[in-house]
């Protein structure tokens, strides 16, 4: 799979939330998307899953420009966890993945479902008959990740997939995604930069709708701070607050 974004721009009225994004990537690449809240990251993910339409620019998949409505065949190639995914909470985890399997017309998904849930949910045997409404936030998130991987997508889009996961669960999910990476083109966002550094081959930094950096992780690190978070602060130069908070921090006598 080859994906090219050509001068991709999205505006809502007079406000531009993503401006002139251009890049080209292929299977085996994992693009870490980072930036401040409101920088345009989620807008990019929503454009890539056809929830939003670009104001201008093009999304090109394997040489074909995708129009206003992605073909069903294209959507079947995508696995996405966007906007903290919404599960059908009246179902059990197995029933939900069976539902997803029917959508993707997977004839014999039972072994896939069992292996994914058994791997991601350490407590699966204890909760397999419980509805998703009884699951913790982290457990729901792991089921959502499993649903994204069930049909072995060629394009994997994960917006904050590790939210709500403890450190052990996050490491397990990251290891699974790393093992799957050679078979897919992955876009992943996370506020935990250590997670991005662990899995990403490329880095896309967006700030105030603008692309501040695009390239390989090695290119980003060259000549910058060794720690990714420090290098990012160096690039974006965040402003310090001028508000007086001494009332909060001052120790009462």
C-alpha positions in Angstrom: 0.0 0.0 0.0 1.2 3.5 -0.8 -0.5 6.6 0.6 0.1 10.1 -0.5 -1.4 13.3 1.0 -1.1 16.3 -1.3 -1.6 19.7 0.2 -4.3 18.4 2.5 -6.2 21.3 4.1 -9.3 21.4 6.3 -11.1 24.5 7.4 -14.3 25.1 9.4 -15.6 28.5 8.2 -12.8 31.0 8.6 -10.7 28.7 10.9 -8.1 26.4 9.3 -7.4 23.4 11.5 -5.0 21.6 9.1 -3.0 23.4 6.4 -1.1 22.1 3.4 -0.1 18.6 4.7 1.9 16.6 2.2 3.6 13.3 2.7 4.1 9.9 1.1 4.3 6.6 3.0 3.9 2.9 2.4 3.4 -0.5 4.0 5.9 -1.0 6.9 5.9 2.6 7.9 4.5 3.7 11.3 3.8 7.4 11.5 3.7 8.9 15.0 1.5 12.0 15.0 2.2 14.4 17.8 1.3 17.9 18.8 -0.6 19.9 21.4 -4.3 19.6 22.0 -6.2 21.2 19.2 -3.2 21.1 16.8 -5.1 19.2 14.1 -4.2 15.6 14.9 -7.7 14.2 15.2 -8.8 16.2 12.1 -6.1 14.3 10.2 -7.4 11.0 11.4 -11.0 11.9 10.6 -10.0 12.9 7.1 -8.2 9.6 6.6 -11.3 7.6 7.5 -13.6 9.8 5.4 -15.6 11.1 8.3 -14.5 14.6 7.2 -13.9 15.9 3.7 -10.9 18.0 3.0 -11.4 21.7 2.1 -8.7 21.3 -0.5 -5.9 18.8 -1.4 -6.0 15.1 -2.1 -5.8 11.7 -0.5 -4.2 9.3 -3.0 -4.2 5.6 -2.3 -2.1 3.3 -4.5 -2.1 6.0 -7.2 -5.9 6.6 -7.1 -7.3 9.8 -5.8 -10.0 9.1 -3.3 -13.1 11.2 -3.8 -15.8 12.5 -1.5 -16.9 9.0 -0.6 -14.3 6.2 -0.2 -15.2 3.0 -2.1 -16.4 0.2 0.1 -13.4 -1.9 -1.0 -11.1 0.9 0.3 -12.9 1.1 3.6 -12.4 -2.7 4.1 -8.7 -2.1 3.9 -8.8 0.3 6.9 -8.8 -0.5 10.6 -9.5 2.6 12.8 -9.8 3.6 16.4 -10.9 7.2 16.2 -12.4 9.5 18.8 -12.1 6.8 21.5 -14.2 4.3 19.5 -17.8 3.4 20.5 -18.5 -0.2 21.4 -21.9 -1.9 21.5 -21.9 -2.2 25.3 -24.9 -4.5 25.5 -22.7 -7.3 23.9 -19.9 -9.3 25.4 -16.4 -8.9 23.9 -16.8 -12.0 21.8 -20.2 -11.0 20.6 -18.9 -7.6 19.6 -16.0 -9.0 17.6 -18.4 -11.5 16.0 -20.5 -8.4 14.9 -17.3 -6.7 13.5 -16.4 -10.0 11.7 -19.8 -10.0 10.0 -19.3 -6.4 8.8 -16.0 -7.4 7.2 -17.5 -10.7 5.9 -14.9 -12.9 7.7 -16.3 -16.4 7.4 -14.5 -18.1 10.2 -13.3 -15.5 12.6 -13.7 -17.5 15.8 -10.0 -18.4 16.1 -8.9 -14.8 15.5 -11.4 -13.5 18.1 -10.2 -16.1 20.7 -6.5 -15.3 20.2 -6.9 -11.6 20.1 -9.0 -11.4 23.2 -7.0 -14.0 25.0 -3.8 -12.1 24.3 -5.1 -8.5 25.1 -7.4 -9.3 28.0 -5.4 -11.0 30.7 -8.6 -11.6 32.6 -10.6 -12.8 29.6 -11.7 -16.2 31.2 -13.2 -14.3 34.1 -15.0 -11.7 31.9 -15.9 -13.5 28.7 -19.6 -13.7 29.7 -19.9 -10.1 30.9 -21.2 -7.3 28.8 -18.9 -4.6 27.7 -20.8 -2.1 29.9 -19.3 -3.8 32.9 -15.7 -3.5 31.6 -13.2 -0.9 32.8 -12.1 1.9 30.5 -8.8 0.1 29.8 -10.5 -3.2 29.0 -12.9 -1.5 26.6 -9.9 0.1 24.9 -8.2 -3.3 24.4 -11.4 -4.7 22.9 -11.5 -1.7 20.5 -7.9 -2.4 19.5 -8.8 -6.0 18.9 -11.7 -4.9 16.6 -9.3 -2.8 14.6 -6.9 -5.7 14.0 -9.5 -8.5 13.4 -9.6 -8.1 9.6 -5.9 -7.6 9.2 -6.1 -4.1 7.8 -3.6 -2.7 5.4 -4.1 0.9 6.8 -4.2 1.1 10.6 -5.3 4.4 12.1 -5.0 4.6 15.9 -5.9 7.9 17.6 -4.7 7.7 21.3 -5.1 3.9 21.4 -3.4 3.5 24.7 -5.7 5.8 26.7 -6.8 4.2 29.9 -4.2 1.4 29.8 -1.9 0.6 32.7 1.8 0.3 31.9 1.6 -3.5 31.5 -1.3 -3.4 29.1 0.2 -0.6 27.1 3.4 -2.6 26.7 1.5 -5.6 25.5 -0.5 -3.6 23.0 2.6 -1.8 21.7 4.4 -5.2 21.3 1.4 -6.5 19.3 1.4 -3.4 17.1 5.1 -3.6 16.5 4.8 -7.2 15.4 2.0 -6.3 13.0 3.8 -3.2 11.6 5.5 -4.9 8.6 2.1 -5.9 7.3 0.4 -2.5 7.4 0.8 1.3 7.1 0.1 2.7 10.6 -0.7 6.1 11.9 -0.7 6.4 15.7 -1.1 9.4 18.0 -0.3 9.4 21.7 0.5 12.1 24.3 3.0 9.6 25.8 6.0 10.3 23.6 7.8 7.3 24.9 5.2 5.1 23.2 5.6 7.0 19.9 9.4 6.6 20.2 9.0 2.9 20.8 7.0 2.1 17.7 7.1 4.9 15.1 9.4 4.8 12.1 8.4 8.3 11.0 7.3 11.4 12.9 4.7 14.0 12.0 4.6 17.1 14.2 1.6 19.4 13.9 1.2 22.7 15.7 -1.5 25.3 15.2 -2.6 23.5 12.0 0.8 23.7 10.5 3.3 20.8 9.8 6.4 21.6 11.9 8.2 18.4 11.1 7.8 15.5 8.8 10.5 12.8 8.3 12.0 9.7 9.8 12.6 9.4 13.6 16.3 9.3 12.9 16.0 12.6 10.9 14.1 14.2 13.8 16.6 13.2 16.4 19.6 14.3 14.4 21.2 17.3 16.1 18.4 17.5 18.7 18.0 16.5 22.3 18.2 12.7 22.8 14.9 12.5 24.6 11.9 12.9 22.3 9.9 15.1 24.7 12.8 17.5 25.1 13.4 17.6 21.4 9.7 18.4 20.8 9.7 21.2 23.3 12.8 22.6 21.6 11.0 22.5 18.3 7.6 24.0 19.3 8.9 26.6 21.9 5.8 26.5 24.1 4.9 29.8 25.7 5.0 30.1 29.5 2.0 31.3 31.4 1.9 34.9 32.6 -0.9 34.3 35.1 -0.2 34.8 38.7 -0.8 31.5 40.6 1.0 32.4 43.8 -2.3 32.2 45.6 -2.2 28.5 44.9 1.4 27.7 45.4 2.2 30.1 48.3 2.4 28.3 51.7 0.0 29.9 54.2 1.7 31.1 57.3 
